[in-house]
Amino acid sequence: MHSQQITWNLHAGWNPAIEQPEKVALVFYFGTRDALACGTRYHELRKMFPKAHILGCSTGGQINNSDVSDEDVVAAAIRFDSTRLRLVSRQISGASASWDCGEAIGRELSDDELAGVFLLSDGLNVNGSDLVNGLVSAIGSTVPLTGGLAGDGADFNETLVGGDCAPQPRLVVGVGFYGKAIRIGHGSAGGWDLFGPRRQVTRSAGNILFELDGEPALDLYERYLGPEDSKGLPGSALLFPIQVHDAEQPDSAVVRTVLAVDRDRRSMTFAGDVPQGWTAQLMRGNFDRLAEGAADAARQARAGLRSAKDDHQFSILVSCIGRRLLMGQHVSDETEAAGFELGDETLRLGFYSYGEISPHAKSGICELHNQTMTVTSFAEVGG
């Protein structure tokens, strides 16, 4: 396996040129919605890599090694020696179709030699939990599934995903890796601190939260935010996610972030499920703890890779847009922390998302996460 990074910007175009472009099997690319909406960047990549699967999405910022940018489109072109690939895409009509969409993609990817799946999804018209659970139902719980939900900065207007086509809304794309040579390590961690009282989810439906402790969820949330920050919902909610867990299963805790609010129904729509009867608690972050969370995710991925030090390695970092908004100019602290653990020789590419997909660090069950840094590392034995 060999990976090489290229970037695009308005002034220089794509730079640098790729060695042996005809042998490239897979291209990942990430950019802002404005940069990708016209489809030109995809068509340029298709011309450069005629035989490759090309997979990308819109973001809340692009990660290029330790740098974070809103200007460049970042891409990685990957050659494999012994690994087969399969790319599957599906349109999704809305959140209620998430399970069926995931299951359909999983059925097409399922194979005795399937070693892992990387998934990119529309970030606004989906229930990420159902999407993940549907896919896992088809491929099995032992196959690692990682990826993320596309972003649109803090605007929440429209997200775009492309899989061997120009980026478009309401698309979900999965790429499967097959064979005994490929090694995939994964890690996910947060670094947020819990605060305030624990409350019970007394009324919810899937990823829509109606009541906490019998009180309209949006009323409670707006009291915590205050009148000024409440005007900025749902964007301002990214700074205060919630953790939900089943009180009878301590390892079930996941973080959820808001995608939309309904001021008439006083409800909040999250990227993943908020099960009725579970416990919910608000969270807040600080720079040091978030950076350590990113380092922890990278350590998990490195430890799970099971490859030799001299094997070429490539990593995709998917972090939540809420982390970026909170950290501001300090956002490179978390990308640098992850890079220190992965090593300078590891090419690192990624994006800021509306949700992160990875097996849970404690339970091992694949989940839709929010407000985490998720790292997926690839290597090929003998490659």
C-alpha positions in Angstrom: 0.0 0.0 0.0 1.1 3.5 -0.7 -0.7 6.8 -0.2 0.1 10.3 -1.4 -1.6 13.5 -0.5 -2.7 16.3 -2.9 -4.6 19.6 -2.2 -6.6 22.0 -4.3 -7.0 25.7 -3.8 -8.4 28.5 -5.9 -5.1 30.0 -6.8 -2.9 26.9 -7.6 -5.4 24.2 -8.5 -4.3 20.7 -7.6 -0.8 20.3 -6.3 1.3 18.2 -6.4 1.1 15.6 -9.2 0.7 12.0 -8.2 3.1 9.2 -9.1 1.6 6.4 -11.2 -2.0 7.8 -11.2 -3.2 4.9 -13.3 -2.4 2.5 -10.4 -4.4 4.5 -7.8 -7.3 2.4 -6.5 -9.0 4.7 -4.0 -9.2 8.5 -3.5 -10.6 10.2 -0.4 -11.4 13.9 -0.7 -12.9 16.5 1.7 -13.9 20.1 1.2 -16.5 22.8 2.1 -19.9 22.6 0.6 -19.2 25.7 -1.5 -16.0 24.1 -2.9 -17.7 20.9 -3.8 -21.2 21.8 -4.9 -20.4 22.5 -8.5 -18.9 19.1 -9.1 -15.8 20.3 -10.8 -13.4 19.0 -8.1 -14.8 15.5 -8.5 -14.5 15.6 -12.3 -10.9 16.8 -12.1 -10.1 13.9 -9.7 -11.9 11.5 -12.1 -9.7 12.7 -15.0 -6.6 12.3 -12.9 -7.5 8.8 -11.5 -9.6 7.1 -14.2 -9.5 3.6 -12.5 -10.0 4.7 -8.9 -13.0 4.7 -6.6 -13.5 8.3 -5.5 -15.2 9.0 -2.2 -15.7 12.4 -0.5 -18.0 14.8 1.3 -18.6 18.3 2.5 -17.2 19.3 5.9 -17.0 21.7 8.7 -13.2 22.1 7.9 -10.5 19.9 6.4 -7.7 18.2 8.2 -4.4 18.0 6.4 -1.9 16.3 8.7 -1.9 18.8 11.7 -3.4 21.7 9.8 -7.1 22.7 9.7 -8.3 24.7 6.7 -11.5 26.0 5.2 -9.9 27.0 1.9 -8.2 23.9 0.5 -9.8 20.7 -0.8 -7.7 17.9 0.7 -7.3 14.4 -0.9 -5.3 11.2 -0.6 -4.7 8.9 -3.5 -4.0 5.3 -2.4 -2.5 2.3 -4.2 -3.0 -1.3 -2.8 -0.9 -4.4 -3.5 -3.3 -7.1 -2.5 -6.5 -5.5 -1.2 -9.8 -5.6 -3.2 -12.3 -2.8 -2.9 -16.1 -2.4 -3.5 -18.0 0.9 -3.4 -21.8 1.0 -2.8 -24.0 4.1 -2.7 -27.7 4.7 -1.9 -30.0 7.7 -1.9 -31.7 8.2 1.4 -35.2 9.8 1.5 -35.1 10.8 5.2 -34.2 9.7 8.7 -37.0 7.1 8.8 -35.2 5.2 5.9 -31.9 5.0 7.7 -32.0 1.4 8.8 -33.1 0.1 5.4 -30.4 2.2 3.7 -27.7 0.9 5.9 -28.9 -2.7 5.6 -29.0 -2.4 1.8 -25.4 -1.1 1.7 -24.3 -3.8 4.1 -25.8 -6.6 2.1 -24.0 -5.5 -1.1 -20.7 -5.2 0.8 -21.0 -8.4 2.8 -18.5 -11.1 1.9 -16.4 -13.8 3.7 -13.3 -11.7 3.0 -14.7 -8.4 4.1 -12.1 -6.8 6.5 -13.7 -3.4 7.1 -16.0 -0.7 5.9 -15.6 3.1 5.7 -18.9 5.0 5.4 -19.7 8.6 4.5 -23.3 9.8 4.9 -25.5 12.9 4.4 -25.3 14.7 7.7 -28.8 16.1 8.0 -31.4 13.7 6.5 -30.4 10.7 8.5 -30.7 8.9 11.8 -27.0 7.9 12.2 -27.7 5.3 14.8 -30.3 3.5 12.6 -28.0 3.7 9.6 -25.1 2.1 11.5 -27.3 -0.5 13.1 -28.8 -1.5 9.8 -25.4 -1.8 8.2 -24.0 -3.9 11.0 -27.0 -6.2 10.9 -25.9 -7.2 7.4 -22.1 -7.4 7.8 -21.9 -8.6 11.3 -20.6 -7.0 14.5 -17.0 -8.3 14.1 -16.3 -6.3 10.9 -15.0 -2.8 11.8 -17.2 0.0 10.5 -15.9 3.6 10.7 -16.6 6.9 9.0 -18.6 10.0 9.5 -21.6 12.2 8.6 -20.9 15.0 6.2 -20.8 18.6 7.5 -21.8 22.1 6.5 -19.8 24.2 8.9 -22.1 25.7 11.5 -24.8 26.5 8.9 -26.7 23.2 8.9 -28.3 24.0 5.5 -27.1 21.1 3.2 -24.5 18.4 3.2 -23.0 16.6 0.2 -21.5 13.2 -0.4 -20.0 11.7 -3.5 -19.2 8.1 -4.3 -17.9 7.7 -7.9 -20.1 10.6 -8.7 -20.2 14.4 -8.1 -21.2 15.2 -4.5 -24.9 15.5 -3.9 -27.3 15.7 -0.9 -29.1 12.7 0.6 -26.4 10.2 -0.5 -24.8 7.5 1.7 -21.6 5.7 0.4 -19.7 2.8 1.8 -16.4 1.3 0.6 -15.5 -2.2 1.6 -11.9 -3.5 2.0 -11.4 -7.2 1.3 -8.6 -9.7 1.8 -6.1 -10.9 4.4 -3.5 -8.3 3.7 -5.4 -5.2 4.8 -5.0 -4.0 8.4 -7.5 -1.5 9.9 -7.1 0.1 13.3 -9.7 2.4 14.9 -10.2 4.6 17.9 -12.7 7.1 19.3 -12.6 9.3 22.3 -14.1 12.6 23.5 -12.7 14.5 26.4 -15.8 16.4 27.4 -16.8 16.9 31.1 -20.2 16.2 32.5 -22.0 19.0 34.4 -25.4 19.7 35.8 -27.9 17.2 37.1 -28.7 13.8 35.5 -32.1 13.8 33.9 -34.3 11.0 32.5 -35.4 10.9 28.9 -39.1 10.7 29.5 -40.3 11.1 25.9 -38.4 10.5 22.6 -38.8 8.9 19.2 -35.6 7.7 17.7 -33.3 10.7 17.4 -36.0 13.2 18.4 -36.1 14.3 22.0 -39.3 15.7 23.3 -39.0 15.7 27.1 -36.5 15.4 29.9 -37.9 14.8 33.4 -41.3 15.4 32.0 -40.4 18.9 30.8 -40.1 20.1 27.1 -36.5 19.4 26.1 -36.0 22.7 24.3 -37.2 24.7 27.3 -34.6 23.1 29.5 -31.8 23.5 27.0 -32.6 27.1 26.4 -32.4 27.8 30.1 -28.8 26.5 30.1 -27.8 28.4 27.0 -29.4 31.7 28.0 -31.4 34.0 25.8 -28.6 35.2 23.5 -27.1 31.8 22.7 -30.6 30.3 22.3 -31.1 32.5 19.3 -28.2 30.7 17.6 -29.7 27.2 17.9 -29.0 24.6 16.6 -25.4 25.9 16.0 -24.9 27.2 19.5 -25.9 23.7 20.9 -22.6 22.3 19.5 -20.8 23.8 22.5 -23.0 21.9 24.9 -23.6 18.3 23.8 -25.4 15.7 26.0 -24.3 12.3 27.1 -26.9 9.5 27.2 -26.6 6.1 28.7 -28.6 3.1 29.9 -28.4 3.1 33.7 -28.2 -0.7 33.6 -25.3 -0.7 31.1 -22.5 1.7 32.1 -20.5 1.0 28.9 -23.4 2.2 26.8 -22.7 5.9 27.2 -22.6 7.9 23.9 -22.5 11.6 23.2 -25.2 13.3 21.1 -25.2 16.7 19.4 -28.2 18.7 18.0 -28.9 18.8 14.3 -32.2 20.8 14.4 -34.8 22.3 16.8 -38.6 22.6 16.5 -39.6 25.6 18.4 -43.3 24.9 18.0 -43.1 21.3 19.3 -40.3 22.3 21.7 -38.3 19.3 20.5 -34.7 18.7 19.5 -33.4 16.4 16.7 -30.0 14.7 17.3 -27.6 13.0 14.9 -28.3 9.6 16.6 -30.9 8.0 18.9 -31.8 9.3 22.3 -33.6 6.3 23.7 -36.6 6.8 26.0 -35.9 5.8 29.6 -32.1 6.5 29.3 -30.3 9.0 31.4 -29.1 12.3 29.9 -26.6 14.9 31.2 -25.1 18.0 29.7 -21.4 18.3 28.8 -18.8 21.0 28.3 -15.2 20.9 27.2 -11.8 22.5 27.7 -8.9 22.5 25.3 -6.5 20.2 27.2 -9.1 17.5 27.8 -10.3 17.6 24.1 -6.7 17.3 22.9 -6.0 14.4 25.2 -9.2 12.8 23.8 -7.8 13.1 20.3 -4.5 11.5 21.4 -6.4 8.7 23.1 -8.3 7.9 19.9 -5.0 7.8 17.9 -3.4 5.5 20.4 -6.4 3.1 20.1 -6.1 3.1 16.3 -2.3 2.6 16.4 -2.6 -0.3 18.9 -5.3 -2.0 16.8 -3.5 -1.8 13.5 -1.4 -4.9 14.1 1.2 -3.9 11.5 5.0 -3.7 11.4 6.6 -0.3 11.9 8.0 -0.2 8.4 4.5 -0.9 6.8 3.2 2.2 5.1 0.3 3.7 7.1 -2.5 6.1 6.3 -5.0 7.6 8.8 -8.4 9.3 8.4 -9.3 11.7 11.3 -13.0 12.5 11.7 -13.7 15.1 14.5 -16.9 16.8 15.4 -17.7 20.4 14.3 -18.6 21.2 17.9 -15.0 20.5 19.0 -13.7 22.9 16.4 -16.1 25.7 17.3 -15.2 25.4 21.0 -11.5 25.2 20.4 -11.3 28.0 17.9 -7.7 28.9 17.1 -6.6 26.1 19.4 -8.1 23.5 17.2 -4.7 22.4 15.9 -4.0 21.2 19.5 -6.1 18.1 18.8 -4.8 17.3 15.3 -1.2 17.7 16.6 -1.9 15.5 19.6 -3.3 12.8 17.3 -0.4 13.2 14.9 2.2 12.8 17.7 0.7 9.4 18.6 0.4 8.3 15.0 3.9 9.5 14.0 5.0 12.0 11.4 5.5 9.3 8.8 1.8 8.5 8.8 -0.2 10.5 6.2 -3.2 12.0 8.0 -6.3 13.3 6.2 -9.7 14.1 7.6 -12.6 16.5 8.2 -14.9 18.0 10.8 -18.3 16.2 10.8 -21.9 16.1 12.1 -21.3 12.6 13.5 -18.5 10.1 13.8 -18.8 6.3 13.2 -16.6 3.9 15.1 -16.8 0.9 17.4 -17.3 2.0 21.0 -14.0 2.1 22.9 -15.4 0.1 25.8 -18.2 -2.2 24.5 -16.6 -2.7 21.0 -20.1 -2.3 19.4 -20.1 0.1 16.4 -21.9 3.3 17.2 -22.8 6.7 15.9 -20.8 9.1 18.1 -20.9 12.9 18.4 -18.3 15.3 19.8 -15.5 12.8 19.5 -12.3 12.4 17.5 -12.4 9.2 15.6 -9.3 7.8 13.9 -9.2 5.0 11.3 -5.7 3.8 10.3 -4.9 1.5 7.4 -1.9 -0.6 6.5 -1.2 -3.5 4.2 1.0 -6.4 5.3 3.9 -6.6 3.0 2.7 -3.4 1.2 
